[in-house]
């Protein structure tokens, strides 16, 4: 199927002075597929045709890319072999690990295809095609009689489009992504591969070397890579796991460059970055700095400490919770560094001044005043309401995500409401068809239920919320002190799994007769939550109209167009292998080596050194991947591309489109990339392909994988 090309007219808002040896000015941005042919990639350093990178009418590098478990990855052989990050598969590895067979600590290697095991929870998503559906969606939105319904109408129309497209072809997944709020929407068609299997995962003391001490830090010495394989049915169609399945044959796979990269070389990164917020007004940053970032980072730090305390005396719990701790720690450090970055760069002050100048520009133009004159002040009104809600919406989101007892009580509350409706008007989970999914959710909730930890979390989150200034005057929160919440938790009968499974089957009348303190509390809280959801819907509907006007005015002011913020869709970013100076009189070069691993190495902790790796180093058995100039094996590389969450596992490609690294992180100063990019401080981090090959061959003993990739 040929792609129906979506023509964006996005270019650049900012040009940053490039202070390196390369004469070309790097451009900020995570460019959508439609923009790739508009870039001066060959002038920047690309040595192949841009059609080799992306060709809507043929096969190109884009066809080698996958979205895997929320991360990125790439095919590196014709037999469906995928390389991605170690941390992107660690959850799946944890789920198949036991204290006796601890693949997290010891690593995993399948020496034959038969030994490859399912990577539970991982699926692959491959972009097949895309098209602009903005006109259809905005027509539906503009039919809203009440502005508060605008967001609902957009969501409803998106669901209709998705359903219609997926009925045409049951082998694809359709996603409609908002490119600019209230302005442009793109439909993406994805091939989904459900059978993904673990092939080689290095031991933890390689794949996570440096742990949280080095997370978001440069210099870095982490072997953050793993190999998995995609499988399909015999006829090539996506299928659930079956021993009869065969390796997927990708249209294109990446050629590995075992000679690697050097300082100043051109590189480009392709993958599926998550969300960025570079086009938001300064009020958005105020909300982030004053509410979301500090609340989440402080709560996650408390959760990590609580989990680690329990894990210190419960090895089985420590193993099961290891993946969650890693995820929480990653966000906690990211958010903490974002707070520092906002302050260090005076980002709110700069954005505020920009918004003021924009407002002055609008008011200075008589022809703009009628349409745009009140845009900034109206956006401010919306955000003042955001500030009044403060942390309350975040609290509801976070307690449902991590408290099992709150979630099981919420399900009962929701079911009581839905049972009053006709079957065809209920939420799908509470229909006859949805019963199987509901049963699975309940099973999974109780499977991950640790009552002592859950109780601490439940009490902590709600008692903290009772002290928020934004909950002052709300009757329900006046009684939520620790003593009351402990009593509720101790008296509820809902967390007995067998008892709960009986209650969930109750009729509407029987549910109404259940007398339980937890159920009563959650029912009261959910009434507050519903009120907050309605307020949020109204705010989002207003912004859905105001933000497009805000962007239109900025286009007129700058006489430029913009690149849409990242939104989990396929993007390209490019730059050079380049060091930086994060502080006065400090310069970091852009390539680390195995010597740095040895220098950091300890017997345990974040810097526990792999014994086999130490032995190889001491014997100077560095093999063919030793860099002659460095006189060592390169470990990690640093480059000035514009990446974000979701770019984990993205291939780092050289001027010839060959694989030279696997992206896994950003420098501490670059976490602010989500809000603002600069060549001065924005640096991404990848594991050098030579270290990947060295570890796979010398530590893993997996020469066969190097042969499969055409390296040996």
C-alpha positions in Angstrom: 0.0 0.0 0.0 1.4 3.4 -0.9 1.5 6.0 1.8 -0.9 8.9 1.3 1.5 11.7 1.9 0.5 14.2 4.6 1.9 17.6 3.6 2.8 19.6 6.7 4.1 23.1 6.3 6.2 23.0 9.5 9.6 24.5 9.7 11.6 26.0 12.6 10.9 28.5 15.3 14.4 28.8 16.8 17.9 28.7 15.3 20.6 28.1 17.8 24.2 29.1 17.3 26.3 26.0 16.8 29.7 26.3 18.4 31.5 23.2 17.1 34.0 22.4 14.4 31.2 21.5 12.0 30.0 24.4 9.9 26.4 23.2 9.5 23.9 24.6 12.0 21.9 21.8 13.7 18.2 22.2 13.8 16.0 21.7 16.8 13.2 19.3 16.3 11.8 15.9 16.1 10.7 15.8 12.5 7.7 13.9 11.3 8.0 11.7 8.2 6.4 14.4 6.1 9.3 16.8 6.9 12.3 14.5 6.2 12.5 15.5 2.5 12.4 19.2 3.4 15.6 19.0 5.5 19.1 19.7 4.4 20.4 16.4 5.6 23.0 16.0 2.9 24.4 19.5 3.7 24.4 18.4 7.4 26.5 15.4 6.6 24.3 12.6 5.3 26.2 10.6 2.6 23.2 8.7 1.2 20.1 9.8 -0.6 17.3 11.1 1.6 15.1 8.5 -0.2 17.2 5.9 1.5 16.1 7.3 4.8 12.4 7.6 4.0 10.7 6.7 0.7 6.9 6.7 0.8 6.8 4.8 -2.5 9.4 2.2 -1.7 11.5 0.5 1.0 13.8 2.6 3.2 15.4 2.8 6.6 12.0 3.7 8.1 10.8 0.2 7.4 13.5 -1.2 9.8 12.1 0.7 12.8 9.7 -0.6 15.5 7.9 0.8 18.5 8.4 -1.9 21.2 6.7 -1.8 24.6 6.6 2.0 24.6 10.3 2.2 23.5 11.9 2.2 20.1 13.9 -0.5 18.4 15.2 -1.7 15.0 15.5 -4.8 13.0 19.1 -5.9 12.5 18.6 -9.1 10.5 16.3 -10.6 8.0 15.1 -13.1 10.7 13.2 -10.6 12.8 16.0 -9.9 15.2 15.5 -6.6 17.0 17.9 -4.5 19.1 16.5 -2.2 21.8 17.4 -1.1 25.3 18.0 -3.4 28.3 15.7 -1.3 30.4 12.9 -1.6 27.7 12.7 -5.4 28.2 13.5 -5.6 31.9 9.9 -5.8 32.9 9.4 -8.9 30.7 12.7 -10.4 32.0 11.5 -9.8 35.5 8.2 -11.6 34.9 10.0 -14.8 33.7 12.6 -14.6 36.5 12.6 -16.5 39.8 15.0 -16.6 42.7 16.4 -19.8 41.2 16.6 -18.6 37.6 17.2 -14.9 38.1 17.6 -13.6 34.5 17.5 -10.0 35.7 20.8 -10.5 37.7 22.4 -13.1 35.5 21.2 -12.3 32.1 19.5 -14.5 29.5 20.8 -16.2 26.3 18.8 -18.4 24.0 21.4 -20.4 22.1 18.8 -21.8 19.7 15.5 -20.5 18.4 13.7 -23.2 20.5 15.2 -21.6 23.7 13.9 -18.2 22.9 11.1 -17.5 25.4 8.0 -15.1 25.2 8.7 -11.6 26.3 5.5 -11.2 28.2 3.9 -7.8 27.8 6.0 -6.8 24.8 4.5 -6.1 21.4 6.0 -4.6 18.2 4.3 -1.8 16.3 5.5 -1.0 12.8 4.3 2.1 10.9 2.6 1.1 7.7 1.1 4.4 6.4 -0.5 7.6 7.6 -2.9 10.4 6.4 -4.3 13.7 7.4 -7.8 13.5 9.0 -7.8 17.0 10.5 -10.7 18.2 8.3 -13.0 15.4 9.4 -12.3 15.7 13.1 -12.5 19.5 13.2 -15.8 19.5 11.4 -17.2 17.2 14.1 -15.6 19.4 16.8 -17.1 22.6 15.4 -20.6 21.0 15.6 -20.4 21.3 19.4 -23.3 23.3 20.7 -21.7 23.7 24.1 -17.9 24.3 24.3 -17.6 21.8 27.1 -18.6 19.1 24.6 -15.9 19.9 22.1 -13.3 17.5 23.6 -15.9 14.7 23.8 -16.9 15.2 20.2 -13.3 15.0 19.0 -12.7 11.8 21.0 -16.0 10.3 19.7 -15.1 11.1 16.1 -11.6 9.7 16.5 -13.1 6.4 17.9 -15.4 6.3 14.8 -12.6 6.7 12.4 -10.5 4.1 14.2 -13.3 1.6 14.2 -14.1 2.1 10.5 -10.4 1.7 9.5 -9.8 -1.4 11.6 -12.9 -3.0 10.2 -11.4 -2.6 6.8 -8.3 -4.5 7.8 -8.2 -6.6 11.0 -4.4 -7.1 10.8 -3.6 -3.4 11.6 -4.0 -1.1 14.5 -5.2 2.4 13.8 -4.2 5.4 16.0 -5.2 9.0 15.4 -2.6 11.4 16.8 -3.1 15.1 17.6 -0.2 17.0 16.0 -1.2 20.5 17.1 -3.9 20.9 19.7 -7.2 21.6 18.1 -5.6 22.1 14.7 -4.2 19.0 13.0 -4.8 15.2 13.4 -3.0 12.4 11.6 -4.2 8.8 11.2 -1.4 6.2 11.5 -1.8 2.5 10.5 0.4 0.1 12.4 1.2 -3.6 11.9 1.2 -5.2 15.4 3.4 -8.2 16.2 2.2 -9.9 19.4 4.7 -12.8 19.5 8.0 -11.3 20.7 10.7 -13.5 22.3 13.8 -12.8 24.4 17.1 -13.7 22.7 20.0 -12.1 24.6 19.8 -9.9 27.6 23.1 -9.0 29.3 23.5 -9.4 33.1 22.2 -6.5 35.2 25.7 -5.4 36.2 26.3 -4.6 32.5 22.8 -3.6 31.3 22.2 -1.4 34.3 25.8 -0.6 35.3 25.8 2.7 37.2 22.2 2.2 38.2 20.4 5.3 39.6 23.7 6.9 40.5 24.5 7.4 36.8 20.9 7.7 35.5 20.5 10.9 33.5 24.3 11.5 33.9 27.3 11.8 31.6 30.0 10.3 31.5 28.1 7.0 31.2 29.3 3.4 31.1 26.1 1.4 30.7 25.6 -1.5 28.3 21.9 -0.7 27.9 21.0 -3.1 25.1 19.1 -6.3 24.5 18.1 -8.5 21.6 14.5 -9.9 21.0 12.9 -11.5 18.0 9.6 -10.9 16.3 7.5 -14.0 15.3 4.4 -14.3 13.1 2.1 -17.1 11.8 3.3 -19.3 8.9 1.4 -17.1 6.4 3.2 -14.0 7.7 0.3 -12.5 9.5 0.4 -11.3 13.2 -0.4 -14.0 15.7 -0.3 -14.8 19.4 2.5 -16.9 20.7 2.6 -20.4 19.2 5.5 -22.9 18.8 4.5 -23.1 15.1 5.2 -19.4 14.5 8.2 -18.3 12.4 10.5 -15.3 12.5 9.1 -12.1 11.0 10.7 -11.0 7.7 11.0 -7.2 7.8 11.0 -5.2 4.6 14.3 -3.7 5.7 16.9 -4.3 8.4 19.8 -2.1 9.5 23.3 -2.8 8.5 25.6 -2.8 11.6 28.8 -0.7 11.3 31.3 -2.6 13.6 33.8 0.3 13.1 31.6 2.7 15.0 31.8 6.4 15.1 34.2 9.2 16.1 33.9 12.7 17.6 32.2 15.3 15.3 30.7 12.6 13.0 27.2 13.2 11.7 24.5 11.0 13.2 20.8 10.8 13.0 18.3 9.1 15.3 14.9 7.7 14.4 12.3 6.4 16.7 9.0 7.0 18.6 9.6 9.9 21.2 6.8 10.3 23.7 5.4 13.7 24.6 7.1 17.1 24.4 5.7 20.5 25.2 7.8 23.1 23.5 4.8 25.1 22.0 3.0 25.7 25.3 2.5 29.1 26.8 4.4 30.0 30.0 1.3 29.1 32.2 1.9 25.5 31.3 5.4 25.6 32.7 4.1 27.3 35.8 1.8 24.4 36.4 4.6 21.9 35.8 7.0 23.7 38.2 4.5 24.4 41.0 2.4 21.3 40.9 3.1 18.3 38.7 6.9 18.0 38.8 7.5 18.4 42.6 4.4 16.4 43.6 5.2 13.3 41.5 9.0 13.4 42.1 8.5 13.6 45.9 5.9 10.9 46.0 7.9 8.6 43.8 11.0 9.0 46.0 8.8 8.0 49.0 7.5 4.9 47.1 11.0 3.8 46.1 12.2 4.0 49.7 9.1 2.1 50.9 9.6 -0.7 48.3 13.3 -1.0 49.0 12.6 -1.2 52.7 10.3 -4.1 52.2 12.6 -5.7 49.6 15.5 -5.7 52.0 13.9 -8.5 54.0 11.8 -10.1 51.2 14.0 -11.2 48.2 10.9 -12.4 46.3 9.2 -9.1 46.6 12.5 -7.3 45.7 12.7 -9.3 42.4 9.0 -8.7 41.5 9.1 -5.0 42.2 12.6 -4.3 40.6 11.1 -3.2 37.3 8.7 -0.8 39.0 11.4 0.7 41.1 13.6 1.3 38.1 10.7 3.0 36.3 9.8 5.2 39.3 13.4 6.2 39.9 13.8 7.1 36.2 10.8 9.5 36.4 11.7 10.9 39.8 15.2 11.9 38.7 13.9 13.2 35.4 11.3 15.4 37.1 13.8 16.7 39.7 16.3 17.7 37.0 13.5 19.4 35.0 12.7 21.6 38.0 16.4 22.5 38.2 16.5 23.1 34.5 13.5 25.4 34.5 15.1 27.4 37.3 18.6 27.4 35.8 17.5 28.6 32.4 14.8 31.0 33.8 12.6 29.2 31.3 9.3 30.5 32.8 10.6 34.1 32.8 11.8 33.8 29.1 8.5 32.2 28.0 6.5 34.8 29.9 8.4 37.6 28.2 7.9 35.9 24.8 4.1 35.7 25.5 4.1 39.4 26.5 5.9 40.3 23.3 3.4 38.2 21.3 0.5 40.0 23.0 2.1 43.4 22.2 2.5 42.3 18.6 -1.1 41.3 18.3 -2.3 44.6 19.9 -0.1 46.6 17.6 -1.8 45.2 14.5 -5.4 46.4 14.0 -6.1 43.5 11.6 -5.1 40.9 14.2 -6.9 42.4 17.2 -10.4 41.2 16.5 -9.4 37.5 16.2 -6.3 37.2 18.5 -6.5 40.2 20.8 -7.8 38.3 23.9 -6.0 35.0 23.3 -3.3 35.3 26.0 -5.7 36.6 28.6 -8.2 33.9 27.9 -5.5 31.2 28.1 -4.5 32.7 31.5 -8.1 32.4 32.7 -8.1 28.7 31.8 -4.8 28.1 33.6 -6.0 30.0 36.7 -8.6 27.2 37.0 -5.9 24.6 36.5 -4.0 26.2 39.4 -7.1 26.0 41.6 -7.4 22.3 41.0 -3.6 22.0 41.6 -2.5 18.5 42.5 -6.0 17.1 43.0 -6.3 15.6 39.4 -2.8 14.2 39.8 -3.7 12.6 43.1 -6.6 10.7 41.6 -4.5 9.5 38.7 -1.7 8.3 40.9 -3.8 6.6 43.6 -5.6 4.6 40.9 -2.4 3.6 39.3 -0.6 2.2 42.3 -3.2 1.4 45.0 -4.9 -1.9 44.5 -7.6 -1.4 47.2 -8.6 2.0 45.8 -8.8 0.5 42.3 -10.9 -2.5 43.3 -13.3 -0.2 45.2 -13.5 2.1 42.3 -14.5 -0.7 40.0 -17.4 -1.5 42.3 -18.4 2.1 42.4 -18.3 2.4 38.7 -20.2 -0.9 38.2 -23.0 0.3 40.5 -23.4 3.4 38.2 -23.1 1.5 34.9 -25.6 -1.2 36.0 -28.3 1.4 36.2 -27.9 2.0 32.4 -29.2 -0.1 29.5 -26.6 -2.6 28.3 -25.8 -0.7 25.1 -25.1 2.5 27.0 -22.7 1.1 29.6 -18.9 1.4 29.5 -17.6 -1.7 27.6 -16.0 -3.2 30.8 -19.4 -3.6 32.4 -21.2 -5.2 29.5 -21.6 -8.9 28.9 -19.0 -8.8 26.2 -16.6 -7.0 28.5 -16.9 -9.5 31.4 -13.8 -11.4 30.3 -11.6 -8.3 30.3 -13.0 -7.2 33.7 -12.1 -10.7 35.1 -8.5 -10.3 33.8 -8.1 -6.9 35.3 -9.3 -8.2 38.7 -6.9 -11.2 38.5 -4.0 -8.9 37.7 -4.8 -6.5 40.4 -4.8 -9.2 43.1 -1.7 -10.8 41.6 0.3 -7.7 42.3 -1.3 -7.0 45.7 1.0 -6.6 48.7 -1.3 -5.5 51.5 1.2 -3.9 53.8 2.8 -1.8 51.1 -0.6 -0.9 49.6 -1.9 0.2 52.9 1.1 2.6 53.4 0.6 4.0 50.0 -3.2 4.4 50.3 -2.8 6.3 53.6 0.1 8.4 52.4 -1.5 9.7 49.2 -4.9 10.5 50.7 -3.6 12.0 54.0 -1.3 14.2 52.0 -4.1 15.3 49.7 -6.1 16.4 52.8 -3.4 18.9 53.5 -3.4 20.5 50.0 -4.6 24.1 50.0 -6.6 23.2 46.9 -8.7 20.7 49.0 -9.4 23.2 51.7 -13.2 23.5 52.2 -14.0 20.1 50.6 -15.9 18.2 53.3 -14.6 14.7 52.3 -11.0 15.8 52.9 -11.5 17.2 56.4 -11.7 13.6 57.8 -8.8 12.0 55.9 -6.2 11.9 58.6 -4.0 8.9 59.0 -6.0 7.4 61.9 -9.2 7.4 59.9 -7.6 6.0 56.8 -6.0 3.2 58.8 -9.3 2.3 60.3 -11.0 2.2 56.9 -8.3 -0.1 55.5 -8.4 -2.4 58.5 -12.2 -2.7 58.4 -12.8 -3.3 54.7 -13.6 -6.7 53.4 -12.8 -5.9 49.8 -9.2 -7.0 49.7 -10.0 -10.6 50.4 -9.8 -12.0 46.8 -12.4 -14.7 47.1 -14.8 -12.4 48.9 -14.3 -9.7 46.2 -14.9 -12.1 43.3 -18.2 -12.9 44.8 -19.2 -9.3 45.4 -18.3 -8.2 41.8 -21.0 -10.7 40.6 -23.7 -9.0 42.6 -26.8 -7.6 41.0 -27.6 -3.9 41.1 -29.7 -4.2 44.2 -27.1 -6.4 46.0 -24.3 -4.0 45.2 -26.4 -1.2 46.7 -26.7 -3.2 50.0 -22.9 -3.7 50.4 -22.0 -1.9 53.6 -18.2 -1.3 53.5 -16.2 1.7 54.8 -13.7 1.6 51.9 -16.5 1.4 49.3 -18.3 4.4 51.0 -15.1 6.4 51.1 -14.1 5.8 47.5 -17.7 6.5 46.4 -17.5 10.0 48.0 -14.0 10.6 46.5 -15.2 9.5 43.1 -17.9 12.2 43.2 -15.2 14.8 43.7 -13.2 13.1 40.9 -16.1 13.3 38.5 -16.5 17.0 39.3 -12.8 17.5 38.5 -13.1 15.5 35.3 -15.9 17.8 34.1 -13.8 20.9 35.0 -10.9 19.4 33.1 -13.0 18.6 30.1 -14.2 22.2 30.0 -10.6 23.5 30.3 -9.4 21.2 27.5 -12.3 22.2 25.3 -11.4 25.9 25.7 -7.7 25.3 25.1 -8.7 23.2 22.0 -9.9 26.5 20.5 -7.4 28.9 22.1 -4.1 27.1 21.5 -4.6 27.0 17.7 -5.2 30.7 17.8 -2.0 31.1 20.0 0.0 29.1 17.4 -1.5 31.0 14.5 -0.5 34.3 16.1 3.0 33.1 16.7 3.4 32.0 13.1 2.4 35.5 12.0 4.8 37.1 14.5 7.8 35.0 13.6 6.9 34.6 10.0 7.7 30.9 10.4 5.9 27.6 10.8 6.5 25.0 13.4 7.3 21.4 13.9 4.6 19.6 16.0 5.6 18.4 19.5 6.4 14.7 19.8 3.4 12.5 20.4 4.6 8.9 20.1 4.7 9.0 16.3 7.8 8.2 14.2 10.3 11.1 14.2 13.8 11.9 13.0 16.4 14.1 14.7 20.0 14.7 13.7 23.3 16.3 14.9 26.9 15.3 15.6 28.9 13.3 18.1 29.8 16.2 20.4 30.9 16.9 24.0 29.7 19.7 26.1 30.5 21.9 29.1 27.9 21.6 31.8 29.6 23.8 34.4 32.4 26.4 34.6 35.9 25.0 33.7 34.4 21.6 32.9 34.3 19.8 29.6 33.1 16.3 28.9 34.3 14.5 25.8 31.7 12.5 23.9 33.0 8.9 24.0 33.6 6.8 27.1 35.6 3.5 27.2 35.9 0.2 29.0 38.6 1.7 31.2 35.9 3.9 32.7 33.9 0.9 33.6 36.9 -0.6 35.4 37.6 2.6 37.2 34.1 2.9 38.5 33.8 -0.8 39.3 33.1 -2.1 42.7 32.1 -5.5 44.2 28.4 -4.5 44.6 26.0 -1.7 44.4 25.3 0.4 41.4 28.9 -0.1 40.2 29.1 -3.8 40.7 31.5 -5.0 38.0 30.8 -8.1 35.9 33.5 -10.6 36.7 33.8 -11.9 33.2 34.2 -8.3 31.9 36.9 -7.6 34.5 38.7 -10.8 33.5 38.7 -9.8 29.8 40.0 -6.4 30.6 42.8 -7.7 32.8 43.9 -10.1 30.1 43.6 -7.3 27.5 41.3 -9.6 25.6 39.4 -6.8 23.8 39.0 -8.5 20.4 38.2 -6.9 17.2 36.0 -4.1 18.6 38.9 -2.2 20.2 39.3 1.3 18.8 42.9 1.8 17.8 42.9 5.6 18.4 41.3 5.2 21.9 43.3 2.0 22.5 40.2 0.7 24.2 36.6 -0.6 23.6 34.2 2.4 23.3 31.2 2.1 25.7 28.9 5.1 25.2 28.6 8.1 22.9 27.2 11.6 23.3 25.5 13.6 20.5 23.4 16.8 20.2 20.2 15.4 18.9 16.7 16.3 20.1 15.3 13.2 21.8 12.8 12.5 24.5 11.1 9.6 26.4 10.2 6.9 23.9 13.5 7.4 22.1 14.9 4.7 24.4 16.1 2.0 22.0 16.2 4.2 18.9 19.0 3.4 16.5 21.8 5.9 16.2 22.8 5.9 12.6 25.9 7.2 10.8 26.1 9.2 7.6 25.6 6.1 5.6 22.5 4.9 7.5 24.4 2.2 9.4 23.8 1.3 13.0 26.5 2.8 15.3 24.7 3.0 18.6 21.5 2.5 20.5 20.0 5.6 22.2 19.1 5.1 25.9 19.3 8.4 27.8 20.0 12.1 28.0 22.4 14.1 30.0 21.1 15.6 33.3 20.8 19.1 31.8 19.0 17.7 28.7 15.9 16.5 30.5 14.6 20.0 29.9 14.5 19.0 26.2 10.8 18.2 26.6 10.3 22.0 27.1 13.2 23.6 25.3 16.2 22.4 23.2 19.6 24.1 23.0 22.9 23.0 21.4 24.6 24.3 24.6 23.1 21.7 27.0 21.0 19.2 25.0 22.9 15.9 24.7 21.6 12.4 24.1 23.4 9.3 25.2 23.7 5.9 23.4 25.6 2.7 23.9 28.3 2.4 21.2 27.6 -0.5 18.8 31.2 -1.7 19.4 30.4 -2.3 23.1 27.2 -4.1 22.1 29.2 -6.4 19.9 32.0 -6.8 22.3 29.7 -7.8 25.2 27.5 -10.1 23.0 30.6 -11.9 21.8 33.0 -11.9 24.7 30.6 -11.9 27.7 27.5 -13.5 26.2 29.4 -16.0 24.1 26.8 -15.4 21.3 29.0 -15.3 18.2 25.9 -16.6 16.3 24.2 -13.3 16.8 27.1 -11.4 15.3 27.0 -13.8 12.3 23.3 -13.2 11.9 23.9 -9.5 11.8 26.6 -9.9 9.2 29.4 -8.7 11.5 31.5 -12.0 11.6 
